Amino acid sequence: MKAEDRYKQMAGEKAASFVQEGMIVGLGSGSTMYWMVRKLGEMVQKGLTIAGIPTSLQTEKWAKEFGVPLTSFAQNPDIDLAIDGADEIDPEFRLIKGGGGSLVREKVVAAAAKQFIIAADESKVVSVLGHFPLPVEIVPFGFEATALQLGKLGCDPQVRTKGNEKFVTDNGNFILDCSFSRIEDPVSLHHKIKMLTGVVETGLFLNMADVVIIGDQRGAQRMNMRRGQR
């Protein structure tokens, strides 16, 4: 196993340890979450009673494969704990997410959770957001016009593709991957993008993460937020 994959496994399994008896758990998406869901399955087999709300069809498949019981917002609109990965994490726990294409569902679940935990490998920790292109989910109709307006904010928006086709999210939308290089004011940028007609949601997760677990050569470490922040 590559070091990066081992770090993801450590972080995902450590995050699973926060889950307690009787919880409704938001199950995030991405490669690190594979390990988290697998660990939850082991915990369920040992007697833990929980129910999960998956953020993607892929995560739903993993939960079923590993025996993690599932529920829905219709049955449980309040989530005790959500666990997810991230594409970038800055010292204030501000995140870029959406590299896997499930950013809207991930944000809905995170916003509904009483506690939001991020698990990732050390490569995701950055001093300033923006090196990873910011995913923006948009409606397909008129996507060219939406991309043009996004470009006026100082980025190079590219329609995400899968093979020779445009990538379509689980919600039936497109994603524009927007290269900004550096995002000095994520709050302002998020609001500007959200104001654009055709935009569904941005991959900026701001003031949402409560705990960040980072896997590295030392093991799974809890990341400390910069002093003076939330």
Order of alpha helices (4+ residues) and beta strands (2+ residues): alpha-beta-alpha-beta-alpha-beta-beta-beta-alpha-beta-beta-alpha-beta-beta-beta-beta-alpha-beta-beta-beta-beta
